[in-house]
Amino acid sequence: SNKSDDEMNNILQQKTRKKQMMDHYFQQPHLRAICHYGNDINDMWRCIALALRISSVLSSQNLTCAIECWDMNDGHIILIEAAEYLPSWVDDDVLQGGVGGPEGCRNRCWIMNGQVHL
């Protein structure tokens, strides 16, 4: 009947609104920064140094913040610089049809507690 359908829709809408409120309430705290720099490579490294410093200061206050450094043109800049020293598993997924290398490590390399983690 139309009445029971309307009641069911109202219940579903209420549950959806409640879930959206709870999702917003429990969202992980985070910082997001987008840095625009020119052709001077030192500007990029200053941004990374600032990210390292922020994570270190937060760590000293018993807070943890995971920071990813990504360049729109080059990709994961920390991994690119460290390419010669990366473990073999970074490129392993190429053998299975994956991207591999720094591009394949998206969301796998972070600055936390003043250190780079892979």
C-alpha positions as CSV (number, residue, x, y, z in Angstrom):
1,S,0.0,0.0,0.0
2,N,1.1,3.6,-0.5
3,K,1.0,4.3,3.3
4,S,3.4,1.5,4.1
5,D,5.7,2.6,1.2
6,D,5.7,6.1,2.5
7,E,6.5,5.0,6.0
8,M,9.3,2.8,4.7
9,N,10.7,5.7,2.7
10,N,10.6,8.0,5.7
11,I,12.4,5.4,7.8
12,L,15.1,4.9,5.2
13,Q,15.6,8.6,4.8
14,Q,15.9,9.1,8.6
15,K,18.5,6.3,8.7
16,T,20.4,7.8,5.8
17,R,20.5,11.2,7.5
18,K,21.6,9.7,10.8
19,K,24.4,7.7,9.0
20,Q,25.6,10.9,7.2
21,M,25.6,12.8,10.5
22,M,27.6,10.0,12.2
23,D,30.0,9.7,9.2
24,H,30.7,13.4,9.5
25,Y,31.1,13.3,13.2
26,F,33.6,10.4,13.1
27,Q,35.6,11.7,10.1
28,Q,39.3,11.4,10.7
29,P,40.9,14.8,11.5
30,H,43.2,15.9,8.8
31,L,45.1,18.7,7.2
32,R,45.3,19.3,3.5
33,A,47.7,21.7,1.9
34,I,48.3,22.4,-1.8
35,C,51.5,24.2,-2.5
36,H,52.1,26.0,-5.8
37,Y,55.8,26.6,-6.6
38,G,57.6,27.8,-9.6
39,N,60.5,26.2,-11.6
40,D,62.9,26.4,-8.6
41,I,63.3,22.9,-7.3
42,N,64.4,24.3,-4.0
43,D,60.8,25.6,-3.4
44,M,59.5,22.0,-3.7
45,W,62.1,20.8,-1.2
46,R,61.2,23.6,1.2
47,C,57.6,22.4,1.1
48,I,58.8,18.9,1.9
49,A,61.0,20.1,4.7
50,L,58.0,22.0,6.1
51,A,56.0,18.8,6.0
52,L,58.7,16.9,7.8
53,R,58.9,19.7,10.5
54,I,55.1,19.7,11.0
55,S,55.0,16.0,11.4
56,S,57.9,16.1,13.9
57,V,56.3,18.9,16.0
58,L,53.0,17.1,16.1
59,S,54.8,13.9,17.1
60,S,56.4,15.7,20.0
61,Q,52.9,16.6,21.2
62,N,51.8,12.9,21.0
63,L,49.8,13.6,17.8
64,T,50.2,11.7,14.5
65,C,49.8,13.1,11.1
66,A,50.4,11.2,7.9
67,I,51.6,13.5,5.0
68,E,51.9,12.5,1.4
69,C,54.0,14.6,-1.0
70,W,52.8,14.5,-4.6
71,D,53.7,16.6,-7.6
72,M,51.1,17.0,-10.3
73,N,53.7,16.6,-13.1
74,D,56.2,14.2,-11.6
75,G,54.3,12.0,-9.2
76,H,55.6,10.9,-5.8
77,I,58.6,13.2,-5.5
78,I,60.1,11.5,-2.5
79,L,60.1,8.1,-4.1
80,I,61.5,9.5,-7.3
81,E,64.4,10.9,-5.5
82,A,64.9,7.6,-3.6
83,A,64.4,5.4,-6.6
84,E,67.8,3.8,-6.4
85,Y,67.3,2.8,-2.8
86,L,63.8,1.4,-2.9
87,P,63.1,-2.2,-2.0
88,S,62.5,-4.7,-4.9
89,W,58.8,-5.1,-4.0
90,V,58.1,-1.6,-5.2
91,D,58.6,-2.7,-8.8
92,D,57.2,-6.3,-8.2
93,D,53.7,-5.4,-9.3
94,V,54.9,-4.5,-12.8
95,L,55.4,-8.2,-13.4
96,Q,51.7,-8.7,-12.6
97,G,50.5,-5.9,-14.9
98,G,50.6,-3.1,-12.3
99,V,52.2,0.3,-12.6
100,G,55.2,-0.3,-10.4
101,G,57.8,2.2,-9.3
102,P,56.9,5.5,-7.7
103,E,53.7,5.7,-9.6
104,G,52.6,2.4,-8.3
105,C,53.3,3.4,-4.7
106,R,50.6,6.0,-4.5
107,N,49.2,5.9,-0.9
108,R,52.1,3.8,0.2
109,C,54.7,6.4,1.2
110,W,54.1,8.9,4.0
111,I,55.9,11.3,6.2
112,M,55.0,10.5,9.8
113,N,56.7,11.5,13.1
114,G,59.4,13.4,11.2
115,Q,60.4,10.4,9.1
116,V,59.6,9.0,5.7
117,H,57.7,5.6,5.8
118,L,57.2,3.2,3.0
